[in-house]
């Protein structure tokens, strides 16, 4: 209940971290989280495509979320975690630094993205949640996996 006695809507978010910043996607769009997997390189693919992984017989494209969002590359030897998300027609792995918790957040804490976000972030950010201990950036999964503006290539995207 809110302070005025009205019921507040909440939603569950799967959280993860990139360079210490907290990000999230709706939990219903997450299929699973798995540790680092060996990847097959994809020749001529967009620079944000790290490769393809075999997920129990399904070929899944792995997108480096650091590259996709314009964040500095991981240090050599730091292995990413795979957040497997569902899109309208395929599964895609988002490579993140560290997985967080599933959080239940109130719609009252939601804010639209401020103009101060860099352009590449703003186009894939749905909004922000101001939590007591951090700012949580909510991503639009469909926009994150749309690589059409990167090198004019979507090679490696889709299920063969």
N, C-alpha and C positions, 0 to 999 in steps of 0.2 A: 504494500500500500504506500502511496505517496503521502506527503505531508498534508495534502488537502483531502485525504480519505479515499481518493480514487485509486483503482487498481492500476498498476504500472505493467507494461509489457516488458518482457525480457527475452533475450535470445542467447543461445549458446554459441561460443566462438572457440575454435581451435587456435591456440596462440603459438608463436614461434619467434625466434630472434635472428636478426641480421645485424652484425656489427654493434651489438648491444641494444639496438632498437627493437621494440615489441611490435609485431604485426599479427594479424588474425584473418581468418576466413571463416565463414559460417560452417559450423560443425557438420551440417547436413551435406555439404559439398566435399567433405573429406572421406575418402574411402578407407585409407589406412596410413600409418606412419611406419616406415621401416628404416633400418640403419643403412649406411652407405653401401651401394651396390657397384660392382664393376660395370663400366659402360662401354658400349661400342661407339666409336666416333662416327659422325655422319658427314661425309664429304660435301662441301658446298652449302652446308646448313648455316643458318643465322648464327652469329657469334654468341647469342644467348642460349643456344641449344648445346648442352654439354655432351649429349649422346643419347643412346637408347639403352634401356635396361630390360631384362627379361623378368617379368613378374608372373611367376607360375604359368609360363607359356604365352603370356600376353606381352607384346612389345609395347613399351611405354616410353614416350619422349621425356627426357629430363631437361628441364629449364633451370639454368642457374639464376635464382632470384636476385642475387647480388648484381649480376650483369644486367638483368632485365630492369632493375630499378636504378641503375647507375651508381651503385655502391662499390667501393674499392674491393678488389679481389681478395679471397681468403689467403692467409699465409700458407706457404707450401707445407704440406703435411697435415693441414687441418681438413678433416673429412666432413662433408656435409651429411645431413639427414634428409631422407626423401619423404615429403608429404605428398601422398598420392591423392589427387583431387579428381572429381568428376566434372566433366564439362558437358555440353549438350550432346556430344556424340563420341567422346573418348575419355580415356584416363590419361592424366599427365602427371609427371613427378615435378614438384617444386623443390629445388635444392635449397635448404636453409641451414643456418649454423647450428641451431639448437632448438629442440621442441620445448614448448611450454605446457601449460595446463589447459584444460577445457574450462573456460570461464563463462559464467552466466552474468550478462550485463544488462542493465536497465536501459530502456530507450531514452530515459531522461538524461543519461550520461552521453548520448550521441550528439555529435556536432558535424556539420558539413566541413569538408576540407578547406582550410584557410588558403588564401591567395599566396601565402608565403611558401607553400610547398613548391619544390622544384617542378618544372613542367612534366618531366617523365614520371614523377611520383603522382602528381595530381591527376593524370589521365587514368590511372588504375586504382586510385584511392576512392572508396565509397564514402568514407568519413572517418571520424576519430572518436574514441571513447576516452574521456578523462577519468582515469581511475585514481584512487587515493595515492598509489605509489608510482604511477607511470602513465604515459600517454600510449594508447593502443591504436595502431593504424589498421583500419579495416580495408582489405583489398577486394576488388572485384575479380573473381577467378576468370570469368570469360574474357575480360580485357587483359589480364596478365598473360594468358596463353595465346592471345592474338598477336602473332609475330609478323603480321603483314607489313609493318613499317620498318622492320629490321632487314637491311640488305635486300629488300624486295623478295625475300625468300621465306617460305614456310616449310622448307625441306625438313623432313624428320617429324613433322607434326601429322598426327593421324595414325590410325591403326592400319598396318599394311594388310 
